[in-house]
């Protein structure tokens, strides 16, 4: 798993480096130039494509769509100045809780 985390860390760094670059040569810069609504919509599109691949595609298609989804999530997190480590910290905080307990705790706070 360490190798996977290294890949995500490198990708996060690359996204950060390219976010303010030239939109004519960088897809990340182009997304940033187009703004948060476009980034959010693209993430939604990738989530939908991942869902469709899960239901109708093979493992290869699902793998590709999941990679696209993670990439666009990292782009959006970068645009909002949320380090991926913070997401991992939140997952670590939830570790050991049942999903139902965690959801109930969020509902108690009005976050469900």
C-alpha positions in Angstrom: 0.0 0.0 0.0 2.9 2.3 0.6 3.6 2.4 -3.2 0.0 3.4 -3.8 0.3 6.2 -1.3 3.5 7.3 -3.0 1.7 7.5 -6.3 -1.1 9.6 -4.8 1.4 11.9 -3.1 3.3 12.4 -6.3 0.0 13.0 -8.2 -1.1 15.5 -5.6 2.2 17.3 -5.9 2.0 17.4 -9.7 -1.5 18.8 -9.5 -0.4 21.5 -7.1 2.5 22.4 -9.4 0.3 22.6 -12.5 -2.8 24.2 -11.1 -1.6 27.8 -11.8 0.3 26.9 -15.0 -0.6 27.5 -18.6 -4.1 26.3 -19.5 -3.0 25.8 -23.1 -0.5 23.1 -22.0 -1.9 21.7 -18.8 -5.3 20.0 -18.2 -5.0 20.8 -14.5 -4.4 24.5 -15.2 -7.3 24.5 -17.7 -9.7 23.1 -15.1 -8.5 25.6 -12.5 -8.9 28.5 -15.0 -12.5 27.3 -15.8 -13.3 27.5 -12.1 -14.7 25.4 -9.2 -18.2 24.8 -10.8 -16.5 23.1 -13.8 -14.2 21.1 -11.6 -17.1 19.9 -9.4 -19.2 19.0 -12.5 -16.3 17.1 -14.0 -15.9 15.2 -10.7 -19.6 14.3 -10.9 -19.3 13.1 -14.4 -16.4 10.9 -13.5 -18.4 9.5 -10.5 -21.2 8.7 -12.8 -18.9 7.0 -15.3 -17.4 5.0 -12.5 -20.9 3.9 -11.4 -21.8 2.9 -14.9 -18.5 1.0 -15.3 -19.2 -0.8 -12.0 -22.6 -1.9 -13.2 -22.0 -2.7 -16.8 -18.3 -2.7 -17.5 -15.4 -5.1 -16.9 -12.6 -4.7 -14.3 -10.4 -2.8 -16.8 -13.1 -0.2 -17.5 -13.9 0.2 -13.8 -10.2 0.6 -13.0 -9.8 3.3 -15.6 -12.9 5.2 -14.5 -11.8 4.9 -10.8 -8.4 6.4 -11.7 -10.2 9.3 -13.5 -12.4 9.8 -10.4 -9.5 9.9 -8.0 -7.6 12.3 -10.3 -10.5 14.7 -10.5 -11.1 14.5 -6.7 -7.5 15.5 -6.1 -7.8 18.4 -8.5 -10.9 19.6 -6.6 -9.3 19.1 -3.2 -6.2 21.1 -4.4 -8.5 23.9 -5.6 -10.1 24.1 -2.2 -6.7 23.9 -0.4 -7.7 20.6 1.2 -4.6 18.3 1.5 -5.3 14.6 0.7 -3.7 13.9 4.1 -6.6 15.6 5.7 -9.0 13.2 4.0 -6.8 10.3 5.1 -6.9 11.7 8.7 -10.7 11.7 8.5 -10.7 8.1 7.3 -8.4 7.2 10.2 -10.7 8.9 12.6 -13.6 6.8 11.4 -11.7 3.6 11.4 -13.2 1.1 13.7 -16.6 2.7 13.7 -19.4 0.9 11.9 -20.7 2.8 8.9 -24.1 3.0 10.6 -22.6 4.5 13.8 -20.5 7.0 11.8 -23.5 8.1 9.8 -25.7 8.5 12.9 -23.0 10.6 14.5 -23.0 12.9 11.4 -26.8 13.1 11.5 -26.7 14.2 15.1 -24.5 17.1 14.0 -26.7 17.9 11.1 -24.1 16.6 8.5 -25.9 13.6 7.1 
